[in-house]
Amino acid sequence: MRAALRLPRISMNMEEGTIVAWRKQPGEAFRQGEILYEIETEKATQEVEAPCDGRLIEILAPAGATVEVGAEVCRIET
């Protein structure tokens, strides 16, 4: 099944984040808990973990992009 992953809210005041780097590339498989990408907020850089096992299908927010909380950042297949 395909699904979109959205930028999570890391803190109560977070409105947006900047994608710093992708640790996985399209076509790569991942396990639940593995780091998919890093985001920078106004307070810190955070690693974002995979919520489930799957495969990265498409990156929608490339490194350097600033996106709003809740915006789609990638598509996965589970």
The first five atom37 places (N, CA, C, CB, O) and aatype in JSON, in Angstrom:
{
  "aatype": [12, 1, 0, 0, 10, 1, 10, 14, 1, 9, 15, 12, 2, 12, 6, 6, 7, 16, 9, 19, 0, 17, 1, 11, 5, 14, 7, 6, 0, 13, 1, 5, 7, 6, 9, 10, 18, 6, 9, 6, 16, 6, 11, 0, 16, 5, 6, 19, 6, 0, 14, 4, 3, 7, 1, 10, 9, 6, 9, 10, 0, 14, 0, 7, 0, 16, 19, 6, 19, 7, 0, 6, 19, 4, 1, 9, 6, 16],
  "atom_mask": [
    [1, 1, 1, 1, 1],
    [1, 1, 1, 1, 1],
    [1, 1, 1, 1, 1],
    [1, 1, 1, 1, 1],
    [1, 1, 1, 1, 1],
    [1, 1, 1, 1, 1],
    [1, 1, 1, 1, 1],
    [1, 1, 1, 1, 1],
    [1, 1, 1, 1, 1],
    [1, 1, 1, 1, 1],
    [1, 1, 1, 1, 1],
    [1, 1, 1, 1, 1],
    [1, 1, 1, 1, 1],
    [1, 1, 1, 1, 1],
    [1, 1, 1, 1, 1],
    [1, 1, 1, 1, 1],
    [1, 1, 1, 0, 1],
    [1, 1, 1, 1, 1],
    [1, 1, 1, 1, 1],
    [1, 1, 1, 1, 1],
    [1, 1, 1, 1, 1],
    [1, 1, 1, 1, 1],
    [1, 1, 1, 1, 1],
    [1, 1, 1, 1, 1],
    [1, 1, 1, 1, 1],
    [1, 1, 1, 1, 1],
    [1, 1, 1, 0, 1],
    [1, 1, 1, 1, 1],
    [1, 1, 1, 1, 1],
    [1, 1, 1, 1, 1],
    [1, 1, 1, 1, 1],
    [1, 1, 1, 1, 1],
    [1, 1, 1, 0, 1],
    [1, 1, 1, 1, 1],
    [1, 1, 1, 1, 1],
    [1, 1, 1, 1, 1],
    [1, 1, 1, 1, 1],
    [1, 1, 1, 1, 1],
    [1, 1, 1, 1, 1],
    [1, 1, 1, 1, 1],
    [1, 1, 1, 1, 1],
    [1, 1, 1, 1, 1],
    [1, 1, 1, 1, 1],
    [1, 1, 1, 1, 1],
    [1, 1, 1, 1, 1],
    [1, 1, 1, 1, 1],
    [1, 1, 1, 1, 1],
    [1, 1, 1, 1, 1],
    [1, 1, 1, 1, 1],
    [1, 1, 1, 1, 1],
    [1, 1, 1, 1, 1],
    [1, 1, 1, 1, 1],
    [1, 1, 1, 1, 1],
    [1, 1, 1, 0, 1],
    [1, 1, 1, 1, 1],
    [1, 1, 1, 1, 1],
    [1, 1, 1, 1, 1],
    [1, 1, 1, 1, 1],
    [1, 1, 1, 1, 1],
    [1, 1, 1, 1, 1],
    [1, 1, 1, 1, 1],
    [1, 1, 1, 1, 1],
    [1, 1, 1, 1, 1],
    [1, 1, 1, 0, 1],
    [1, 1, 1, 1, 1],
    [1, 1, 1, 1, 1],
    [1, 1, 1, 1, 1],
    [1, 1, 1, 1, 1],
    [1, 1, 1, 1, 1],
    [1, 1, 1, 0, 1],
    [1, 1, 1, 1, 1],
    [1, 1, 1, 1, 1],
    [1, 1, 1, 1, 1],
    [1, 1, 1, 1, 1],
    [1, 1, 1, 1, 1],
    [1, 1, 1, 1, 1],
    [1, 1, 1, 1, 1],
    [1, 1, 1, 1, 1]
  ],
  "atom_positions": [
    [[0.84, -1.18, 0.0], [0.0, 0.0, 0.0], [0.89, 1.25, 0.0], [-0.96, -0.01, 1.22], [1.89, 1.31, 0.72]],
    [[0.53, 2.22, -0.79], [1.28, 3.48, -0.83], [0.67, 4.49, 0.13], [1.31, 4.05, -2.26], [-0.54, 4.53, 0.33]],
    [[1.55, 5.31, 0.7], [1.1, 6.33, 1.65], [2.04, 7.52, 1.58], [1.04, 5.76, 3.1], [3.19, 7.4, 1.16]],
    [[1.54, 8.67, 2.0], [2.37, 9.88, 2.08], [2.77, 10.1, 3.53], [1.6, 11.13, 1.52], [1.96, 9.92, 4.44]],
    [[4.03, 10.47, 3.74], [4.48, 10.87, 5.07], [4.5, 12.38, 5.11], [5.89, 10.27, 5.41], [4.9, 13.04, 4.15]],
    [[4.08, 12.93, 6.23], [3.97, 14.38, 6.4], [4.97, 14.88, 7.43], [2.54, 14.77, 6.82], [5.41, 14.13, 8.3]],
    [[5.33, 16.15, 7.31], [6.26, 16.75, 8.26], [5.62, 16.77, 9.64], [6.67, 18.19, 7.82], [4.55, 17.35, 9.81]],
    [[6.26, 16.13, 10.62], [5.67, 16.09, 11.96], [5.89, 17.39, 12.73], [6.26, 14.94, 12.75], [6.81, 18.15, 12.44]],
    [[5.03, 17.63, 13.7], [5.2, 18.78, 14.61], [6.11, 18.3, 15.74], [3.79, 19.31, 15.16], [5.72, 17.45, 16.54]],
    [[7.32, 18.85, 15.81], [8.31, 18.44, 16.81], [8.08, 19.17, 18.13], [9.72, 18.72, 16.29], [8.31, 18.6, 19.2]],
    [[7.63, 20.41, 18.06], [7.35, 21.18, 19.28], [6.01, 21.89, 19.11], [8.5, 22.21, 19.57], [5.5, 22.01, 18.0]],
    [[5.46, 22.35, 20.21], [4.15, 23.0, 20.19], [4.12, 24.25, 19.3], [3.73, 23.38, 21.59], [3.1, 24.54, 18.67]],
    [[5.22, 24.98, 19.24], [5.26, 26.24, 18.48], [5.75, 26.06, 17.05], [6.14, 27.22, 19.19], [5.8, 27.04, 16.3]],
    [[6.11, 24.85, 16.67], [6.67, 24.62, 15.34], [5.61, 24.84, 14.27], [7.25, 23.2, 15.23], [4.52, 24.26, 14.33]],
    [[5.93, 25.67, 13.28], [5.03, 25.95, 12.15], [5.57, 25.36, 10.85], [4.82, 27.46, 12.0], [4.8, 24.97, 9.97]],
    [[6.91, 25.29, 10.74], [7.56, 24.79, 9.53], [8.93, 24.24, 9.89], [7.67, 25.9, 8.45], [9.44, 24.45, 10.99]],
    [[9.51, 23.53, 8.94], [10.86, 22.99, 9.12], [11.56, 22.93, 7.77], [0.0, 0.0, 0.0], [10.91, 22.91, 6.72]],
    [[12.87, 22.9, 7.82], [13.67, 22.8, 6.6], [14.29, 21.41, 6.53], [14.78, 23.91, 6.56], [14.9, 20.95, 7.49]],
    [[14.12, 20.76, 5.4], [14.73, 19.44, 5.2], [16.23, 19.66, 5.06], [14.13, 18.7, 3.94], [16.68, 20.35, 4.15]],
    [[17.0, 19.07, 5.96], [18.46, 19.22, 5.94], [19.08, 18.17, 5.03], [19.05, 19.11, 7.36], [19.91, 18.5, 4.18]],
    [[18.68, 16.92, 5.2], [19.27, 15.82, 4.42], [18.34, 14.62, 4.43], [20.66, 15.43, 4.97], [17.6, 14.39, 5.39]],
    [[18.38, 13.87, 3.35], [17.66, 12.61, 3.26], [18.66, 11.49, 3.51], [16.96, 12.44, 1.88], [19.72, 11.46, 2.9]],
    [[18.32, 10.58, 4.4], [19.19, 9.43, 4.71], [18.87, 8.24, 3.8], [19.04, 9.03, 6.18], [19.7, 7.35, 3.62]],
    [[17.67, 8.23, 3.24], [17.25, 7.18, 2.3], [16.92, 7.85, 0.97], [16.01, 6.38, 2.85], [16.52, 9.01, 0.92]],
    [[17.11, 7.1, -0.1], [16.83, 7.59, -1.44], [15.71, 6.75, -2.06], [18.1, 7.54, -2.33], [15.47, 5.63, -1.61]],
    [[15.01, 7.29, -3.08], [13.94, 6.52, -3.71], [14.42, 5.13, -4.13], [13.39, 7.28, -4.92], [15.49, 4.97, -4.7]],
    [[13.58, 4.15, -3.83], [13.9, 2.76, -4.14], [14.51, 2.0, -2.97], [0.0, 0.0, 0.0], [14.51, 0.77, -2.96]],
    [[15.03, 2.72, -1.98], [15.65, 2.07, -0.82], [14.59, 1.61, 0.18], [16.64, 3.01, -0.14], [13.6, 2.29, 0.43]],
    [[14.84, 0.43, 0.74], [13.97, -0.11, 1.79], [14.43, 0.43, 3.14], [13.99, -1.67, 1.79], [15.58, 0.82, 3.32]],
    [[13.5, 0.46, 4.09], [13.82, 0.9, 5.44], [13.0, 0.09, 6.44], [13.55, 2.42, 5.62], [11.99, -0.53, 6.08]],
    [[13.45, 0.1, 7.68], [12.77, -0.59, 8.77], [12.19, 0.45, 9.73], [13.73, -1.56, 9.53], [12.69, 1.57, 9.81]],
    [[11.16, 0.07, 10.43], [10.56, 0.97, 11.42], [11.65, 1.43, 12.38], [9.41, 0.26, 12.19], [12.43, 0.63, 12.89]],
    [[11.69, 2.74, 12.64], [12.66, 3.32, 13.56], [13.94, 3.8, 12.9], [0.0, 0.0, 0.0], [14.71, 4.53, 13.53]],
    [[14.2, 3.41, 11.64], [15.37, 3.93, 10.93], [15.16, 5.41, 10.61], [15.64, 3.12, 9.62], [14.03, 5.86, 10.44]],
    [[16.24, 6.15, 10.53], [16.17, 7.57, 10.2], [15.92, 7.73, 8.7], [17.48, 8.31, 10.63], [16.68, 7.21, 7.88]],
    [[14.86, 8.46, 8.35], [14.56, 8.73, 6.94], [15.16, 10.05, 6.49], [13.05, 8.75, 6.72], [15.74, 10.14, 5.4]],
    [[15.03, 11.09, 7.34], [15.54, 12.41, 6.97], [15.76, 13.25, 8.21], [14.58, 13.12, 6.01], [15.33, 12.89, 9.3]],
    [[16.44, 14.38, 8.03], [16.69, 15.31, 9.11], [16.01, 16.63, 8.79], [18.22, 15.52, 9.34], [16.01, 17.08, 7.64]],
    [[15.42, 17.25, 9.82], [14.82, 18.57, 9.64], [15.44, 19.55, 10.62], [13.28, 18.51, 9.83], [15.88, 19.19, 11.71]],
    [[15.46, 20.8, 10.21], [15.94, 21.88, 11.07], [14.75, 22.76, 11.41], [17.08, 22.71, 10.39], [14.01, 23.21, 10.53]],
    [[14.57, 22.99, 12.7], [13.52, 23.9, 13.16], [14.21, 25.13, 13.72], [12.59, 23.22, 14.23], [15.44, 25.24, 13.65]],
    [[13.44, 26.05, 14.27], [14.04, 27.26, 14.84], [14.89, 26.94, 16.06], [12.96, 28.26, 15.21], [15.74, 27.75, 16.45]],
    [[14.68, 25.77, 16.66], [15.41, 25.43, 17.89], [16.51, 24.4, 17.71], [14.45, 24.93, 18.89], [17.52, 24.47, 18.41]],
    [[16.35, 23.45, 16.79], [17.32, 22.36, 16.7], [17.18, 21.59, 15.39], [17.16, 21.41, 17.89], [16.22, 21.79, 14.64]],
    [[18.14, 20.71, 15.15], [18.04, 19.76, 14.05], [17.58, 18.44, 14.63], [19.42, 19.61, 13.29], [18.12, 17.97, 15.63]],
    [[16.58, 17.84, 14.0], [15.98, 16.6, 14.49], [16.02, 15.54, 13.4], [14.54, 16.83, 14.96], [15.9, 15.84, 12.22]],
    [[16.19, 14.29, 13.81], [16.09, 13.16, 12.9], [14.65, 12.65, 12.94], [17.1, 12.04, 13.28], [14.03, 12.59, 14.0]],
    [[14.13, 12.3, 11.77], [12.76, 11.79, 11.69], [12.83, 10.3, 11.33], [11.91, 12.59, 10.64], [13.42, 9.92, 10.32]],
    [[12.22, 9.48, 12.16], [12.25, 8.03, 12.0], [11.09, 7.53, 11.14], [12.23, 7.36, 13.35], [10.04, 8.16, 11.06]],
    [[11.33, 6.38, 10.52], [10.28, 5.71, 9.76], [9.23, 5.16, 10.72], [10.87, 4.57, 8.88], [9.57, 4.53, 11.72]],
    [[7.95, 5.39, 10.43], [6.88, 4.9, 11.31], [6.58, 3.41, 11.14], [5.63, 5.69, 11.07], [5.89, 2.81, 11.96]],
    [[7.11, 2.82, 10.05], [6.83, 1.42, 9.75], [7.91, 0.9, 8.8], [5.4, 1.24, 9.12], [8.75, 1.68, 8.34]],
    [[7.91, -0.38, 8.51], [8.79, -0.93, 7.48], [8.24, -0.53, 6.12], [8.92, -2.49, 7.61], [7.03, -0.41, 5.96]],
    [[9.12, -0.33, 5.14], [8.64, 0.0, 3.81], [9.76, 0.34, 2.85], [0.0, 0.0, 0.0], [10.92, -0.02, 3.06]],
    [[9.38, 1.04, 1.79], [10.33, 1.45, 0.76], [9.98, 2.87, 0.35], [10.3, 0.48, -0.48], [8.81, 3.21, 0.17]],
    [[11.01, 3.7, 0.22], [10.8, 5.09, -0.2], [10.52, 5.11, -1.7], [12.05, 5.98, 0.15], [11.32, 4.61, -2.49]],
    [[9.4, 5.69, -2.07], [9.0, 5.74, -3.48], [9.41, 7.07, -4.12], [7.48, 5.55, -3.61], [9.98, 7.09, -5.21]],
    [[9.11, 8.17, -3.43], [9.34, 9.5, -4.02], [9.59, 10.53, -2.93], [8.14, 9.92, -4.9], [8.9, 10.55, -1.91]],
    [[10.58, 11.39, -3.17], [10.84, 12.51, -2.27], [10.11, 13.73, -2.83], [12.39, 12.8, -2.13], [10.34, 14.11, -3.98]],
    [[9.23, 14.33, -2.04], [8.45, 15.49, -2.48], [9.05, 16.8, -2.0], [7.02, 15.36, -1.98], [8.8, 17.85, -2.59]],
    [[9.84, 16.76, -0.93], [10.49, 17.95, -0.37], [11.99, 17.69, -0.32], [9.92, 18.29, 1.07], [12.47, 17.04, 0.61]],
    [[12.73, 18.17, -1.31], [14.17, 17.89, -1.35], [14.94, 18.62, -0.25], [14.73, 18.28, -2.7], [14.42, 19.53, 0.38]],
    [[16.17, 18.2, -0.04], [17.04, 18.87, 0.93], [17.1, 20.36, 0.6], [18.48, 18.25, 0.93], [17.26, 20.74, -0.56]],
    [[16.96, 21.19, 1.62], [16.96, 22.64, 1.44], [15.57, 23.24, 1.39], [0.0, 0.0, 0.0], [15.42, 24.45, 1.55]],
    [[14.56, 22.41, 1.17], [13.18, 22.91, 1.09], [12.63, 23.18, 2.49], [12.27, 21.9, 0.35], [12.86, 22.41, 3.42]],
    [[11.91, 24.29, 2.62], [11.21, 24.61, 3.86], [9.74, 24.29, 3.65], [11.42, 26.12, 4.27], [9.12, 24.77, 2.7]],
    [[9.19, 23.46, 4.54], [7.8, 23.01, 4.39], [7.03, 23.22, 5.69], [7.76, 21.54, 3.98], [7.6, 23.23, 6.78]],
    [[5.74, 23.38, 5.56], [4.86, 23.58, 6.72], [4.59, 22.25, 7.41], [3.54, 24.25, 6.29], [4.6, 21.2, 6.78]],
    [[4.34, 22.31, 8.7], [3.94, 21.13, 9.46], [2.7, 20.53, 8.79], [3.65, 21.48, 10.96], [1.76, 21.25, 8.47]],
    [[2.72, 19.23, 8.59], [1.59, 18.54, 7.97], [1.7, 18.4, 6.47], [0.0, 0.0, 0.0], [0.9, 17.68, 5.86]],
    [[2.66, 19.08, 5.85], [2.83, 18.98, 4.4], [3.47, 17.64, 4.04], [3.69, 20.15, 3.86], [4.29, 17.12, 4.81]],
    [[3.11, 17.08, 2.89], [3.7, 15.82, 2.44], [5.17, 16.04, 2.11], [2.94, 15.26, 1.21], [5.53, 16.99, 1.4]],
    [[6.03, 15.15, 2.63], [7.46, 15.25, 2.33], [7.95, 14.1, 1.47], [8.26, 15.29, 3.63], [8.94, 14.24, 0.75]],
    [[7.25, 12.96, 1.53], [7.65, 11.83, 0.69], [6.49, 10.84, 0.58], [8.9, 11.13, 1.26], [5.51, 10.92, 1.31]],
    [[6.66, 9.92, -0.37], [5.69, 8.83, -0.53], [6.43, 7.52, -0.3], [5.0, 8.86, -1.94], [7.56, 7.33, -0.74]],
    [[5.76, 6.61, 0.41], [6.35, 5.32, 0.7], [5.41, 4.2, 0.27], [6.67, 5.2, 2.19], [4.24, 4.42, -0.01]],
    [[5.96, 2.99, 0.24], [5.17, 1.79, 0.0], [5.41, 0.87, 1.18], [5.55, 1.1, -1.37], [6.55, 0.64, 1.58]],
    [[4.33, 0.35, 1.75], [4.47, -0.53, 2.91], [4.16, -1.96, 2.54], [3.55, -0.07, 4.05], [4.22, -2.85, 3.4]]
  ]
}
